Amino acid sequence: MELDSKIPNVPIQEAWRAHIDSINLVGPKNRPKYDIVVVGSGLAGASAAASLGAMGYNVKLFCFQDSPRRAHSIAAQGGINASKNYRNDGDSTWRLFYDTQKGGDFRGREANVYRLAETSTQIIDQCVAQGVPLAREYGGNLANRSFGGVLVERTFYARGQTGQQLLLGAYQALEEQVALGKVKQYPRTEMHDIVKIDGRCRGIVVRDLMTGEIQTHAADAVVLATGGYSNVYHRSTNAVNCNVTAAWRAHKQGSLFANPCFVQIHPTCIPVHGDNQSKLTLMSESLRNDGRIWVPRKKGDDRRPRDIPEEERYYYLEERYPSFGNLVPRDVASRAAKKVCDEGYGLGETGFGVYLDFRDAIAKHGKDVIEAKYGNLFDMYKDITDDDPYETPFKIYPAPHYTMGGLWVDYNLMTNVPGLYAIGEANFSDHGANRLGASSLMQCLADGYFILPQTIGDYLRDIYQQKIEEDHPEFAKHAEAVDEKIDALMNIKGSRTPLSFQKELGDIMWNYCGMSRNAEDLKKELELIPALRKEFWSELKVAGTKDSFNQSLERAGRVADFLEFAELMCKDALERDESCGCHLREEHVHEDGEAKRDDEKFSYVAAWEWMGENVAHQLHTEQLDHQALKPTTRSYK
Amino acid sequence: MNFILSIWRQASPEAKGKMVKYKMSNVSEETSLLEMLDMLNEKLTLKDEEPVAFDSDCREGICGSCSLVVNGRAHGPGKLTTSCQVFMRSFTDGQTIHLEPYRSAALPVIKDLVVDRTSLDRIIQSGGYISAHSGPKPEPNSVPIGYDELEESMDAAACIGCGACAAACPNGSAMLFTAAKIGHLGLLPQGQPERSSRAKAMVQQMDDEGFGACTNYAECQDACPKGISIKFIGRMNKDFAKAMLCDELDPRGSMDAN
């Protein structure tokens, strides 16, 4: 299969303009003749649906939550990047591009990344115009803070609630379109399949989560904005219902899955406390601006942190990475935490935790300043742990957070299935092997507000007046298959709950395909997962009935998909026999323990094709073109 | 720790509900209330009983999905907290804990502890936005916004749309929810062009949904997980009164008026 990324053959600085000038557009009078389905209502989905509706398309928006405003983008805390150069510290489109590519360890697609950097400033303009209350300085101008992996201050924020405020901006724009009749929203509705007719994506099959009714919706194009798959680890910083189902079922209909092994483990999360814990709570990376990370130099030192004198504290990030210090990128910070804990310096009973300490920052700036900047994060930590971080340091440990991998898309954000698009975290293209902080919000809004609404016309023009309705037999066929799969889950009637399988899978993934990986573990895991999947299909027990509100059944379906997806993730991790960004293969490290890339062999996107049940996936590769920026060894020392 | 849970069970919107008791033992104090419900549901599933339906998603107090009334209080015992951020250490060992859904005519029960909050979406649809089609926009620093003004707007914008205000209000009023959005947008320069029409439409929609009126109990402020102040209700009333008054006059004037 030839993977055509459709990137114009011009220097990346001119690519986006050249592309827009050359593709087909749909005129305002013809837009109402097209129906577009958007699945997912986070930053990418809500902004895309609102923009497409305002342009005149008929949009249907689906989300499994009770309202589009609940999508997990809302939980992003720290900020959104834009190369405004308000600080006059040398920022530029090029610099943001450079930082993102380097941060991604040169496994991102250059033209996409450059376009993202180019679009970043427009996003801030758009959001402010919508009334998103981004923080201001006393003079009334927008404020900035710094984030990991960069040497400029370009992160915009709204207290510790940046994701919430940006999402509400997009949600409000969406609700306006609902009121105008241009978008119809379907909350508490979960996508179960896409429908392909003559090779094109022509609609979806959904389940109404309140009644259990299976419905079909025809469309001229389908946009998946369904987020990432960190919950394959069961406990992650994602919302408990986040899942891979929509992307995975699209994959099983022919959409390629790219770089599934690229998972970001976020360095600053509240450590695990017990087996029944349902999720791991993230503490914003912005805390690393002022907080200092350390462990006691003496193993098992059980003195209170306040009583441990300066010379007995091991500020391992500051010592190992003097130029970036506590602000190294996430993958580097996470691995460093793992390393000190594996060496026995970790905190508490579990030994999996390090300190993030604000003592010095409070002494220097005063409690008021720290409270104004991070107050809600301090409160949140105290609510959860009963410890007061103004008095005693935060305890943190890395946790799965974001997935750089996702459905393969071209420069138009269309998957290899014509008419099927993937935006936001659901696609793969912009963050390479590691995402920099405050870049996910940027990418979701770039995709949803600015890129997809302009590129989708190129495809729609091709199918002008070729309407297909829900009475086409393919819709009934797919709906029946979905119903049969639900029956299959209901009818196992075994003795284990869906949650117990998700936990077991999560433990396997964390232990064998987590922060560092090796061939032996991955091979072992490739035996464990099919065995667990087999047990799932013989021992699962789903409560309730299929034709009612049934959260047990919802989870069962998602876990079934995770059990298939996990295997592909491990295969991809095994096949990528190099270290890059988040993906550390223990066989490939420099002497100082840093990741060792192999550009000769692995400077490509691994795009996997589903070949059928019980048949091995086929690998397709898209070679990465490093025209503008030659890969260098990534150093933050 | 051990607890007795007394939980509202209702099979469907039409069905009659009742409180049902369950025993929970060996719950560690750092377990959250919702994690304890997860544990209960695991037990119920294995006993072939229907698990308790409840909404939750982010489990870190920001998405607004969770919506329990715990011992008679929306979101439970703590201040400034959502149901998902209630931990078992805030109860005493052996205590009976009552869990109910929100009770409000405009937030009807779907199943057990799950309620329908689409009425809140419809209030936003009626005017809770600034119309700004995606595309190039002016440089944000060309209109400076004072620090205090922005921060006050942000105080209101912190609303997570959980609906606890309406659940806590003896009148079942969604005034705090509505006022927070009107305050957030009305305090910003970008929000001025639609300020009057927004206040009028949103208040009207709130009434149409069957939410009650405000009689200054301030229970909403007490239950609000984000600490949104009832001062925004006063502000909304002012905006609304002004909008109604201006409506009497032709806002653009006319030749005949003189």
Chai-1 contact restraints between the chains, C-beta under 6 A:
chainA,res_idxA,chainB,res_idxB,connection_type,confidence,min_distance_angstrom,max_distance_angstrom,comment,restraint_id
A,S51,B,S134,contact,1.0,0.0,6.0,A-B,restraint_1
A,A54,B,H133,contact,1.0,0.0,6.0,A-B,restraint_2
A,D66,B,R117,contact,1.0,0.0,6.0,A-B,restraint_3
A,S67,B,D121,contact,1.0,0.0,6.0,A-B,restraint_4
A,R69,B,G161,contact,1.0,0.0,6.0,A-B,restraint_5
A,R70,B,D57,contact,1.0,0.0,6.0,A-B,restraint_6
A,R70,B,C63,contact,1.0,0.0,6.0,A-B,restraint_7
A,R70,B,S65,contact,1.0,0.0,6.0,A-B,restraint_8
A,I74,B,I62,contact,1.0,0.0,6.0,A-B,restraint_9
A,I74,B,C63,contact,1.0,0.0,6.0,A-B,restraint_10
A,A75,B,C58,contact,1.0,0.0,6.0,A-B,restraint_11
A,A75,B,I62,contact,1.0,0.0,6.0,A-B,restraint_12
A,D125,B,K137,contact,1.0,0.0,6.0,A-B,restraint_13
A,D125,B,P140,contact,1.0,0.0,6.0,A-B,restraint_14
A,Q126,B,K137,contact,1.0,0.0,6.0,A-B,restraint_15
A,V128,B,P140,contact,1.0,0.0,6.0,A-B,restraint_16
A,A129,B,A132,contact,1.0,0.0,6.0,A-B,restraint_17
A,A129,B,K137,contact,1.0,0.0,6.0,A-B,restraint_18
A,Q130,B,I130,contact,1.0,0.0,6.0,A-B,restraint_19
A,Q130,B,A132,contact,1.0,0.0,6.0,A-B,restraint_20
A,G131,B,I130,contact,1.0,0.0,6.0,A-B,restraint_21
A,G131,B,L185,contact,1.0,0.0,6.0,A-B,restraint_22
A,G131,B,L188,contact,1.0,0.0,6.0,A-B,restraint_23
A,G131,B,Q190,contact,1.0,0.0,6.0,A-B,restraint_24
A,G131,B,G191,contact,1.0,0.0,6.0,A-B,restraint_25
A,P133,B,L150,contact,1.0,0.0,6.0,A-B,restraint_26
A,P133,B,S153,contact,1.0,0.0,6.0,A-B,restraint_27
A,P133,B,M154,contact,1.0,0.0,6.0,A-B,restraint_28
A,P133,B,A157,contact,1.0,0.0,6.0,A-B,restraint_29
A,R136,B,I145,contact,1.0,0.0,6.0,A-B,restraint_30
A,R136,B,Y147,contact,1.0,0.0,6.0,A-B,restraint_31
A,R136,B,L150,contact,1.0,0.0,6.0,A-B,restraint_32
A,Y138,B,Y147,contact,1.0,0.0,6.0,A-B,restraint_33
A,G140,B,P144,contact,1.0,0.0,6.0,A-B,restraint_34
A,G140,B,I145,contact,1.0,0.0,6.0,A-B,restraint_35
A,G140,B,G146,contact,1.0,0.0,6.0,A-B,restraint_36
A,N141,B,N141,contact,1.0,0.0,6.0,A-B,restraint_37
A,L142,B,P140,contact,1.0,0.0,6.0,A-B,restraint_38
A,Q164,B,I62,contact,1.0,0.0,6.0,A-B,restraint_39
A,Q172,B,G128,contact,1.0,0.0,6.0,A-B,restraint_40
A,Q172,B,Y129,contact,1.0,0.0,6.0,A-B,restraint_41
A,E175,B,I124,contact,1.0,0.0,6.0,A-B,restraint_42
A,E175,B,Q125,contact,1.0,0.0,6.0,A-B,restraint_43
A,E176,B,Y129,contact,1.0,0.0,6.0,A-B,restraint_44
A,V178,B,Q125,contact,1.0,0.0,6.0,A-B,restraint_45
A,A179,B,Q125,contact,1.0,0.0,6.0,A-B,restraint_46
A,A239,B,D57,contact,1.0,0.0,6.0,A-B,restraint_47
A,A239,B,C58,contact,1.0,0.0,6.0,A-B,restraint_48
A,V240,B,R59,contact,1.0,0.0,6.0,A-B,restraint_49
A,N241,B,D57,contact,1.0,0.0,6.0,A-B,restraint_50
A,H273,B,E30,contact,1.0,0.0,6.0,A-B,restraint_51
A,G274,B,S28,contact,1.0,0.0,6.0,A-B,restraint_52
A,N276,B,T31,contact,1.0,0.0,6.0,A-B,restraint_53
A,N276,B,E35,contact,1.0,0.0,6.0,A-B,restraint_54
A,N276,B,M39,contact,1.0,0.0,6.0,A-B,restraint_55
A,S278,B,E35,contact,1.0,0.0,6.0,A-B,restraint_56
A,S278,B,D38,contact,1.0,0.0,6.0,A-B,restraint_57
A,S278,B,R59,contact,1.0,0.0,6.0,A-B,restraint_58
A,K279,B,R59,contact,1.0,0.0,6.0,A-B,restraint_59
A,T281,B,E60,contact,1.0,0.0,6.0,A-B,restraint_60
A,D383,B,Q85,contact,1.0,0.0,6.0,A-B,restraint_61
A,Y449,B,S134,contact,1.0,0.0,6.0,A-B,restraint_62
A,T497,B,E42,contact,1.0,0.0,6.0,A-B,restraint_63
A,T497,B,T45,contact,1.0,0.0,6.0,A-B,restraint_64
A,A543,B,T45,contact,1.0,0.0,6.0,A-B,restraint_65
A,A543,B,E50,contact,1.0,0.0,6.0,A-B,restraint_66
A,A543,B,P51,contact,1.0,0.0,6.0,A-B,restraint_67
A,G544,B,E50,contact,1.0,0.0,6.0,A-B,restraint_68
A,F549,B,A53,contact,1.0,0.0,6.0,A-B,restraint_69
A,F549,B,K111,contact,1.0,0.0,6.0,A-B,restraint_70
A,Q551,B,A53,contact,1.0,0.0,6.0,A-B,restraint_71
A,S552,B,P51,contact,1.0,0.0,6.0,A-B,restraint_72
